Amino acid sequence: MAKAVRVHQVGGPEALVYESIDLRPPGAGEVHIRQHAVGLNFIDVYYRTGLYKAPSLPFIAGNEAAGEVVAVGPGVTEFHPGDRVAYYANLGGYATERNIAADKLVKLPDHITYEQGAVLMLKGLTVWYLLHKTFKVEPGHRVLIHAAAGGIGLIACQWAKALGAHVIGTVGSKAKADLALANGCDHVILYNEENFVERVKQISRNELCDVVYDGVGKTTFPGSLSCLKPRGLFVSFGNASGPVPPFALTELNNHGSLFATRPKLNDYVAKRADLIEGADTLFAAVLGGKLHLPINHAYALKDAAQAHIDLESRKTTGASILKP
Ligand SMILES: NC(=O)c1ccc[n+]([C@@H]2O[C@H](COP(=O)([O-])OP(=O)(O)OC[C@H]3O[C@@H](n4cnc5c(N)ncnc54)[C@H](OP(=O)(O)O)[C@@H]3O)[C@@H](O)[C@H]2O)c1
């Protein structure tokens, strides 16, 4: 029988309940997959706590995974039993098996493992669009990446460096600083101990950054704005420390005619052609040796609550997976 981690009432990690579920045969346009690896993401925490609203209760947590096709529903021609696939989709990911719309799936190339696939589809695609679409990182750009040793962070630092950027990262500990330096950062700032704005000014000799990628939110705002050169771009893409408080647009003027955006992955892969472009670019980067996926933690799916505790208490580095 299929098992899943469901949330019946939003709340703390104890809200994640591992239990049996009924799985009907795949409907029209759906594919039934047996999952081999599930990605752990901070967004899973937001849904669990209720910061992001799930459409209904109970819901199965989880937003990215990889596995093999078991059966296809009526009308599905692109996928067949035995295909190795991966996906990003809102909710339903923490499960041993599931049905999913075929248009969310991509086929995994032979040399991409299920574990890699399970961290590429949300974390990888997010880094892809942040560095290629939200702002096109080019040689010579100076970029600031907060939480540089996290799941998104280590991939973003590697890729920004490979694109020729000068990469400054912020991290919460010395051990994380070493990791960020080994993954593409030119400079690392311990933002719990040092004033990161002053350090960015020093490092850049007051020239500041072209773009700031901020997934931390509340505690790095408004400092992130002060790290940008005139007409730079503030990319607020997450809230690990809590949401950015409302602010006056004149702040952007005061800091030098800044631009600001609050992007989300859904809007960058809504069209299937965009999803395929992003996935193909990622697979090529991994297979070509440009990106090394730091999968540093693995938990049994039934231990999802412990994985959330570790993620929220900043114990994890790089990507983590759950094993069904
Ligand atoms: N908009 C999108 O499309 C999109 C898509 C995916 C992810 N995201 C966002 O990207 C960010 C990173 O996601 P992730 O899954 O890769 O997580 P992660 O970076 O692995 O974990 C979050 C990190 O944030 C830092 N942090 C700072 N203050 C914190 C606090 N008060 N509590 C917990 N952590 C804190 C910690 O690193 P230090 O100890 O080094 O400070 C922690 O390790 C999240 O904000 C997530 O929502 C956005």
The ligand as a Gaussian input file, in Angstrom:
#p B3LYP/6-31G(d) Opt

LIG

0 1
 N       10.839000      31.900000      -4.949000
 C       11.160000      30.697000      -5.388000
 O       10.914000      30.368000      -6.561000
 C       11.845000      29.768000      -4.468000
 C       12.052000      28.432000      -4.851000
 C       12.770000      27.604000      -3.976000
 C       13.243000      28.087000      -2.770000
 N       12.993000      29.389000      -2.432000
 C       13.502000      29.946000      -1.181000
 O       14.895000      29.785000      -1.144000
 C       15.329000      29.822000       0.203000
 C       16.284000      28.682000       0.433000
 O       15.548000      27.458000       0.352000
 P       16.255000      26.071000       0.666000
 O       15.185000      25.048000       0.603000
 O       17.459000      25.932000      -0.183000
 O       16.673000      26.248000       2.193000
 P       18.164000      26.342000       2.815000
 O       18.834000      27.537000       2.216000
 O       18.822000      25.037000       2.710000
 O       17.846000      26.618000       4.330000
 C       17.562000      27.907000       4.764000
 C       18.819000      28.625000       5.257000
 O       18.459000      29.963000       5.537000
 C       19.312000      30.463000       6.521000
 N       18.535000      31.168000       7.554000
 C       18.690000      32.468000       7.880000
 N       17.863000      32.801000       8.876000
 C       17.169000      31.689000       9.193000
 C       16.169000      31.412000      10.162000
 N       15.713000      32.352000      11.015000
 N       15.658000      30.160000      10.236000
 C       16.090000      29.209000       9.394000
 N       17.046000      29.418000       8.457000
 C       17.587000      30.653000       8.345000
 C       20.083000      29.280000       7.112000
 O       21.428000      29.340000       6.642000
 P       22.560000      30.074000       7.549000
 O       22.683000      29.268000       8.804000
 O       23.765000      30.047000       6.709000
 O       22.034000      31.457000       7.825000
 C       19.381000      28.068000       6.553000
 O       20.236000      26.978000       6.375000
 C       14.069000      29.742000       1.055000
 O       13.712000      31.025000       1.496000
 C       13.033000      29.246000       0.072000
 O       11.738000      29.637000       0.382000
 C       12.302000      30.221000      -3.255000

